[in-house]
């Protein structure tokens, strides 16, 4: 089974991603802020992919990504954000992909399928 960690504070954005992925055999775990992210990652690194928002209430996705890299936790990371002006900074970290919000479903699934196998239920 594929395990995806979605780091997203906005309920609407999270539910949209969850809805897009609901037809596939994927376990979704959500972190809505940095505190939840650190707690989840401390418990397991068993994720096949991280979908990372940039702006969070208590930190940002760049700091969370630096944490993963600094602790040699190797999980592909796809940023999903409307803040395209920080793309260069994000890619300098070694992030795998950056998707603009609003998410286009076909493009989203195409990118996700590069990192995980999408098996329909």
C-alpha positions in Angstrom: 0.0 0.0 0.0 1.2 3.5 -0.8 1.6 6.0 2.0 1.4 9.7 1.4 1.9 12.4 3.9 0.0 15.6 3.0 1.3 18.7 4.8 -1.5 21.2 4.3 -3.2 23.6 6.8 -6.1 24.6 4.6 -9.0 22.2 4.9 -10.4 22.9 1.4 -7.0 22.2 -0.2 -6.5 19.0 1.8 -10.0 17.7 1.0 -9.4 18.4 -2.7 -6.2 16.3 -2.7 -7.9 13.6 -0.7 -10.8 13.5 -3.1 -8.5 13.3 -6.1 -6.6 10.4 -4.5 -9.7 8.5 -3.1 -10.0 6.2 -6.1 -6.5 4.8 -5.5 -5.1 2.4 -2.9 -3.3 5.1 -0.9 -3.1 5.7 2.8 -3.2 9.4 3.5 -1.8 11.0 6.6 -2.3 14.7 7.2 -0.2 17.2 9.1 -1.8 20.6 9.3 1.1 22.3 10.9 4.8 21.9 11.7 4.1 20.4 15.2 2.0 17.7 13.7 4.6 17.1 11.0 7.4 16.6 13.4 5.3 14.3 15.6 4.3 12.1 12.6 7.9 11.9 11.2 9.2 11.1 14.6 6.9 8.1 14.7 7.5 6.8 11.2 9.4 7.5 8.0 7.2 4.9 6.1 6.0 7.4 3.5 6.4 7.0 -0.2 5.7 10.7 -0.9 5.3 14.0 0.9 2.9 16.6 -0.6 4.2 19.8 1.0 2.4 23.2 1.4 4.7 26.2 1.6 2.9 28.4 4.1 1.8 26.8 7.4 0.6 28.5 10.6 3.7 27.8 12.7 6.5 27.2 10.1 6.9 26.8 6.4 7.4 23.8 4.1 11.0 24.9 3.4 12.0 24.4 7.1 10.2 21.1 7.2 12.1 20.0 4.0 15.4 21.1 5.5 14.6 18.9 8.5 14.0 15.9 6.3 17.2 16.5 4.3 19.2 17.3 7.4 18.1 14.0 9.1 18.7 12.0 5.9 15.1 11.0 5.6 14.8 10.2 1.9 11.2 10.7 0.8 10.3 12.3 -2.5 8.8 15.8 -1.9 6.3 17.6 -4.1 5.5 21.1 -3.1 2.0 22.4 -3.8 1.7 26.1 -3.4 0.4 29.4 -4.9 3.7 31.1 -3.9 5.6 30.6 -7.1 8.1 33.4 -6.3 9.8 31.0 -3.9 10.3 28.2 -6.5 14.0 28.8 -6.9 14.6 28.6 -3.2 12.5 25.4 -3.0 14.4 23.7 -5.9 17.7 24.6 -4.4 16.8 22.3 -1.5 16.6 19.4 -3.9 12.8 19.1 -3.9 11.4 16.8 -6.6 8.6 18.9 -8.0 6.6 22.1 -7.6 2.9 22.3 -8.5 1.0 25.6 -8.6 -2.3 26.0 -6.8 -5.0 25.7 -7.9 -4.2 22.0 -8.6 -5.1 20.7 -12.1 -6.2 17.1 -11.6 -4.6 15.5 -14.6 -1.3 17.2 -14.1 -1.4 16.4 -10.4 -2.0 12.7 -11.0 0.7 12.7 -13.7 3.3 14.1 -11.3 2.3 11.8 -8.4 2.5 8.8 -10.7 6.2 9.6 -11.2 6.8 8.8 -7.5 4.2 6.3 -6.5 2.3 3.6 -8.3 -1.4 4.6 -8.6 -3.4 1.5 -8.3 -7.2 1.9 -8.5 -9.3 0.4 -5.8 
